[in-house]
Amino acid sequence: MKKSYGLLLSLVLLLIFALAACSSDSKEGADGEGKEQEQATKEGKDIVVAVASTLTSMDPHDTNDTLSGSVQRTIFEGLLGFDEEMNVVPMLAKEYSANDEATEFTFILNEGINFHDGTPFNAEAVKVNFDRLADPDSGLKRHSLYSLIEKTEVVSEYEVKFTLSEPFGAMINTFAHPAGLIHSPKALEEFGKDVATNPVGTGQFKFVEWKPGEGLEVTKNEDYRIEDQPKVDAITFKPVTENGSRIAMLQTGEADFIYPVPTEQADSIDGKNGIEVDSKPSIVVRYMTMNTLKEPYDDLKVRQALDLAVDKEAFIEVVTNGHASVLDSIIAPAVQYYSKQETTKPDIEKAKSLLKEAGLEDGFKAKIWGANNSSAMKAMQFLQQQFAQINVEVEVVPMEAGTLSDKIWSVQDPKEAEIEMYYGGWSPSTGDADWGIRPLLGGAENFPPKSYNVSYYDNPEVNGLIADALETADSDKRAEAYEKVQSVLWNDLPWISLSAENTISGKKNYLTGIYLLPDGSLDVRNLEIKQ
């Protein structure tokens, strides 16, 4: 029966690939080779962006969701930011430097900039913001990112110096994180905690109104420091949680830009009704962890067997409809210090042989945890089928977000953790290898509930290399350490690397200069209507 099941699965996968190929061919024929796409038109310069969730706060220091951070970046700016490829770029600072020990960071600021309320931007404004973020009693959600700041000094009106309590080589990327966006000091003093609904920054747009559940509006900052920017008059962000409604708004022109676009509908709307769908690589990775403190996952041969049982190419076709790429390291290619590893093809016979060597010739039973949304369910069921080929019988255990969080992060003693396999994902929002590796695989100090190491993986060699990378600001030394880290982790297999997801957005084809960054956040700095 088990051999027949494996054969049936192989036939199903072959059928899926065949249908995908036919679909691709028929789409080209249906659209008409060389047929010019319909050009959409737009009246006025007010833009509507439909998003999948509601906003939580307009205080970047107290926000941990990517969507709210995207809206905040229309109003605020930070010392540094990220470009389209997640490279660090200057924003309010025009240059910066660090000492070799990665404990001191100095910024030279741009001059002649005012906040929307007329308050001058200067080193004192920077100090006020980062003193707030670094305060351990602040209760701010993003305090942990800046908790190492021991002192912020105003060197001169346009020069500021940060001193850390210990070396941290990833600090420059942390300054570029959207949590480091800068409030008007006057607004912080005037509104206190209510600054979350009264945002005042230096950005291209000024805050107008926020009706929770209905939308948030920003309008053009006529005094923005860069000439001829922004090129649109206003942007309204509308939460539309139902996928079909969001797509209908784009089709009818009620919305000019939407994200995310569901993978199962991306191809069907692209090129129609003046719509362009943009699907491109991100830094969001998907993987399946294994609790390395538990039998049989403490045996490398078992982890290798499970990895060899999974067809990653088929995973991408079945689970993401082709809108992803095979993950060929622990982190995605767009993450700083990424190092490509050698991938392996599925090999069922070798996987069975490895299980036999591990004393599990007859296989074993397991449970896989994950979210209860349709995408996660599809992924876990796919893995269940793959593992069945090597006689590993997996029970899929989907949970709603609160339950899953409690089950994973309420554990106080690692030995009592119930988790075995876990399907999840991660986006290192600093764009640096540190945040893509350390919280997930950086030893016992990152075990739940402190952090996200649900593999309960603790390797002294890995821990040492991570520490080496953080103890210097020298990019070459950091690259060398992270290259070694990725190689060790890839071969030790604390998790099965599955895919690097695509970000998928849809827009009317009169829009240019609006796109999703690799971390899934929205950038509108060069937004323009062209028709």
Secondary structure, DSSP 4 states (H G I P E B T S, - for coil): -HHHHHHHHHHHHHHHHHHHHHHHHHHHHHH-TTPPPPPP---SSEEEEEESS----S-GGG---HHHHHHHHHH---SEEE-TTS-EEESSEEEEEE-TTS-EEEEEEPSS-B-TTSPBPSHHHHHHHHHHHH-TTS--TTGGGGTTEEEEEEEETTEEEEEESS--TTHHHHHHSGGG----HHHHHHHGGGGGGS---SSSEEEEEEETTTEEEEEE-TT-SSTT---SSEEEEEE--SHHHHHHHHHHTS-SEEEPPPHHHHHHHTTSTTEEEEEEEEEEEEEEEE-TTSTTTTSHHHHHHHHHH--HHHHHHHHHTT-EEE--SSS-TTSBT----------HHHHHHHHHHTT-TT-EEEEEEEE-SHHHHHHHHHHHHHHHTTTEEEEEEEE-HHHHHHHHHT-SSGGG----EEEEEE--TT-BHHHHHHHHHS-GGGSTTTS--TT----HHHHHHHHHHHT---HHHHHHHHHHHHHHHHHH-SEEEEEEEEEEEEEETTEES-EE-TTS-EE-TT-EE--
